[in-house]
Amino acid sequence: MSAWDAWIGRSIEQRDLLTPAALARFRATIDSDAAGDAAAQAIHWCLCLPDAPTRALGPDGHPLRQDDPGSFMPPIPLPRRMWAASDIRFLAPIAAGAAIARTSTVAAIKEKTGGTGQLVFVEVEHQTRADDVVAVQERQTIVFRAPAESPAPQPNPAPTGEPDLSDWTWRRDVLPTEAMLLRYSALTFNSHRIHYDLPYARDEEGYPGLVVHGPLTATLLLDLAQRELGANALTAFTMRALAPAFVGEPIHLVGRRKDDGWEMAAIGPDGRTIMAAEAKA
């Protein structure tokens, strides 16, 4: 029996409104040329946001996890938190002006030991409704990790040349900037300091630069699919975050046909796979 079993099955419900202004800011952040009221298939990550007051934030900028019988997330004592994976079903489009309701439920908590020490995986089921219609179902995996053993920043290997992407059919190159990360943090009310505080990211968590949000990378992949297939074309999207991406390093967004869907990836300038994904339409 896990110490966190009491949290399995706990739910919260949040409400929001997708305003035309919020949709316009989302499109501006990722340089989308889309128009009209129908939102892209990543807009749900910008809705029903965490609203902890500033005084309740921890040293890393995340809301503190309280050992409170009524809390939603378990008070796992591992300080580093990252979005590791998602399995998403798109059931209906979300349009500007829609009233949004999201129910989130802790579905599973798994403890493991990896090469970096203790890991705790929390799986959360999200159901997002737009005007009382179920629009998105997502099973999200969040991983909690121990502090970095060595806070000294570890530089990425210098790329020896552009990676060979000739096997991929779709391709779009994006250069993440500090402004893009700042805008996405604002869109998602994400105050994790690795995305905007370079001394913290470098000296406390050992990253060589500001870290690109996992949901932003996934959003850019979904935007690539929309550019190739049209708006709201996907019925399913699964992704796994494999390596961090950093400000100032290009991300190669790619895709190709695979079986009855598409294989997609975000690839770094040194050839490392930042995110692996599969999509169906």
C-alpha positions in Angstrom: 0.0 0.0 0.0 1.4 3.4 -1.0 1.5 6.4 1.3 -0.4 8.3 -1.4 -3.3 5.9 -1.9 -5.7 8.2 -0.1 -5.3 10.7 -2.9 -6.4 8.3 -5.7 -9.9 9.2 -6.8 -9.8 12.8 -5.6 -11.4 15.3 -8.0 -11.6 19.0 -8.5 -13.8 21.0 -11.0 -12.7 24.3 -12.5 -14.6 26.8 -14.7 -13.4 29.2 -17.3 -14.4 31.1 -20.4 -12.5 31.1 -23.7 -12.6 34.8 -24.7 -11.8 36.0 -28.2 -8.9 38.0 -26.6 -7.4 34.9 -25.0 -7.6 33.0 -28.3 -5.9 35.9 -30.1 -3.1 35.9 -27.6 -2.6 32.1 -27.9 -2.3 32.5 -31.7 0.1 35.3 -31.4 2.4 33.4 -29.0 2.9 30.5 -31.5 2.9 32.7 -34.6 -0.3 31.0 -35.9 -2.0 32.4 -39.0 -5.3 30.7 -38.0 -8.5 32.8 -38.0 -12.1 32.5 -37.0 -13.8 31.4 -33.8 -12.6 27.8 -33.7 -9.6 27.3 -31.5 -6.6 25.1 -32.1 -6.4 21.6 -30.5 -4.0 22.8 -27.8 -6.2 25.6 -26.3 -7.3 23.4 -23.4 -3.9 23.7 -21.8 -4.6 27.5 -21.5 -7.9 27.1 -19.7 -9.0 26.2 -16.2 -5.6 27.3 -14.8 -4.1 26.9 -11.4 -4.9 30.0 -9.3 -2.8 29.7 -6.2 -1.9 33.1 -4.6 1.6 34.3 -4.9 2.2 33.8 -1.2 1.5 30.0 -1.7 4.2 29.5 -4.2 7.3 27.4 -3.3 11.0 28.2 -4.1 10.6 26.8 -7.6 7.5 28.9 -8.4 5.1 26.0 -8.3 2.3 26.1 -5.7 3.3 24.4 -2.5 1.9 20.9 -2.0 0.1 20.9 1.4 -0.2 17.9 3.7 -3.9 18.6 3.9 -6.7 16.0 3.9 -8.6 18.2 1.4 -5.8 18.9 -1.0 -6.1 17.6 -4.6 -2.4 16.7 -5.3 -0.5 14.6 -2.8 2.2 16.4 -0.8 5.0 14.4 -2.4 8.3 15.7 -0.9 10.3 15.5 -4.1 10.9 19.1 -5.3 11.3 18.8 -9.1 8.1 18.4 -11.0 7.7 17.9 -14.8 5.0 17.0 -17.3 6.1 13.7 -18.6 3.3 12.4 -20.9 -0.3 12.8 -22.1 -2.8 10.7 -23.9 -5.5 12.9 -25.4 -8.8 12.4 -27.2 -10.3 15.3 -29.1 -14.1 14.8 -29.2 -15.4 18.3 -30.2 -13.9 21.6 -31.1 -13.8 24.5 -28.7 -14.8 27.9 -30.0 -14.3 31.5 -28.7 -17.0 32.4 -26.3 -17.5 28.9 -25.0 -18.1 28.3 -21.3 -15.5 25.8 -20.1 -15.7 23.3 -17.2 -12.9 20.8 -16.4 -13.1 17.9 -14.0 -9.7 16.5 -12.9 -9.3 13.2 -11.0 -6.2 11.6 -9.6 -6.2 8.2 -11.4 -3.0 6.6 -10.2 0.2 7.2 -8.2 3.3 5.0 -8.9 6.6 5.1 -7.2 9.8 4.0 -9.0 13.6 4.3 -8.6 15.5 5.4 -11.7 19.0 6.4 -12.5 18.4 9.8 -11.0 16.9 8.4 -7.8 13.4 8.2 -6.5 10.5 9.0 -8.9 6.8 9.4 -8.3 4.4 9.4 -11.2 1.0 10.9 -10.7 -1.6 10.2 -13.4 -4.5 12.7 -13.7 -7.6 12.3 -15.8 -8.9 15.5 -17.2 -12.3 16.0 -18.9 -12.8 19.4 -20.5 -16.3 20.4 -21.5 -17.2 23.4 -23.7 -20.8 24.6 -23.4 -21.7 21.3 -21.7 -20.2 19.2 -24.5 -17.2 17.0 -23.8 -14.5 18.4 -26.0 -11.2 16.9 -24.7 -10.3 13.9 -22.5 -6.7 13.7 -21.4 -4.7 11.4 -19.1 -1.7 13.4 -18.0 1.4 12.0 -16.3 3.3 14.3 -13.9 6.7 13.1 -12.5 8.2 14.3 -9.3 12.0 13.9 -8.9 14.7 14.4 -6.3 16.9 17.6 -6.5 19.7 17.6 -9.1 22.8 16.0 -7.5 25.0 18.6 -9.0 23.6 22.0 -9.5 26.4 23.0 -11.9 24.9 23.5 -15.3 25.6 20.7 -17.8 26.0 22.1 -21.3 24.5 20.3 -24.2 27.0 18.8 -26.7 27.7 21.2 -29.5 25.9 20.1 -32.6 28.3 18.9 -35.4 25.8 19.7 -38.1 22.0 19.8 -38.8 20.4 16.4 -38.0 19.3 14.3 -41.0 15.5 14.8 -41.2 15.1 13.5 -44.8 12.9 10.7 -43.7 10.2 13.0 -42.3 7.4 14.4 -44.6 6.3 17.4 -42.5 8.8 19.9 -41.1 8.7 23.3 -39.4 11.6 24.9 -37.6 11.0 27.1 -34.5 13.5 29.1 -32.5 12.2 29.5 -28.9 12.9 32.9 -27.5 12.7 34.4 -24.0 9.6 36.4 -25.2 7.9 33.2 -26.4 8.4 31.5 -23.1 7.3 34.6 -21.2 4.1 34.8 -23.2 3.3 31.1 -22.8 3.9 31.3 -19.0 1.5 34.1 -18.9 -1.1 32.3 -21.1 -1.0 29.2 -18.8 -0.4 31.1 -15.5 2.7 29.0 -15.0 5.2 30.4 -12.6 7.8 27.6 -12.7 11.1 29.5 -12.6 13.0 27.3 -15.0 11.0 29.0 -17.8 12.0 32.6 -17.0 14.7 32.8 -14.2 18.0 31.9 -15.9 20.1 32.0 -12.6 17.6 29.7 -10.9 17.4 27.3 -13.9 21.2 27.2 -14.2 22.4 27.3 -10.6 19.6 25.5 -8.8 18.4 22.9 -11.3 21.5 22.5 -13.4 20.1 23.4 -16.8 22.3 25.2 -19.4 19.5 27.6 -20.2 15.9 28.5 -19.9 13.7 25.4 -20.4 10.9 25.4 -23.0 7.6 24.3 -21.5 6.6 20.7 -22.3 3.0 21.9 -23.2 4.5 24.6 -25.5 6.4 21.9 -27.4 3.3 19.8 -27.7 1.3 22.8 -28.8 3.8 23.5 -31.6 3.5 19.8 -32.7 -0.3 20.1 -32.7 0.1 23.4 -34.7 2.2 21.5 -37.2 -0.6 19.0 -37.6 -3.1 21.7 -38.1 -1.0 23.4 -40.8 -0.8 20.1 -42.7 -4.2 18.6 -42.1 -6.5 21.5 -41.3 -8.2 22.8 -38.2 -9.5 20.3 -35.6 -8.5 17.4 -37.8 -7.1 15.2 -35.0 -9.0 12.7 -32.9 -6.1 11.5 -30.8 -2.7 12.7 -29.7 -0.2 11.0 -27.4 3.1 12.4 -26.4 6.1 11.6 -24.2 8.6 14.3 -23.1 12.1 12.7 -23.5 14.6 15.6 -23.2 14.5 19.3 -22.4 14.5 22.0 -25.1 16.2 25.4 -24.4 15.8 29.0 -25.4 18.0 29.9 -28.3 18.3 26.4 -29.7 16.1 25.5 -32.8 13.4 22.9 -32.5 12.7 20.8 -35.6 9.0 19.9 -35.6 8.5 16.9 -37.9 5.9 14.3 -38.9 5.3 11.4 -41.2 2.6 8.9 -42.0 2.6 5.7 -39.9 0.0 2.9 -40.1 -3.4 4.6 -39.6 -2.0 7.9 -38.2 1.1 10.0 -38.0 4.3 9.8 -36.1 5.6 13.2 -34.9 8.6 14.5 -33.0 10.3 17.6 -31.8 14.1 17.2 -32.4 16.9 19.3 -31.1 19.8 20.8 -33.1 22.1 17.9 -31.9 19.6 15.3 -33.1 18.2 14.4 -29.7 14.4 13.7 -29.5 12.8 16.3 -27.3 9.3 14.9 -27.6 7.9 11.9 -29.3 4.2 11.8 -30.4 1.6 10.0 -32.3 -1.5 11.4 -33.8 -4.7 10.1 -35.5 -7.3 11.9 -37.6 
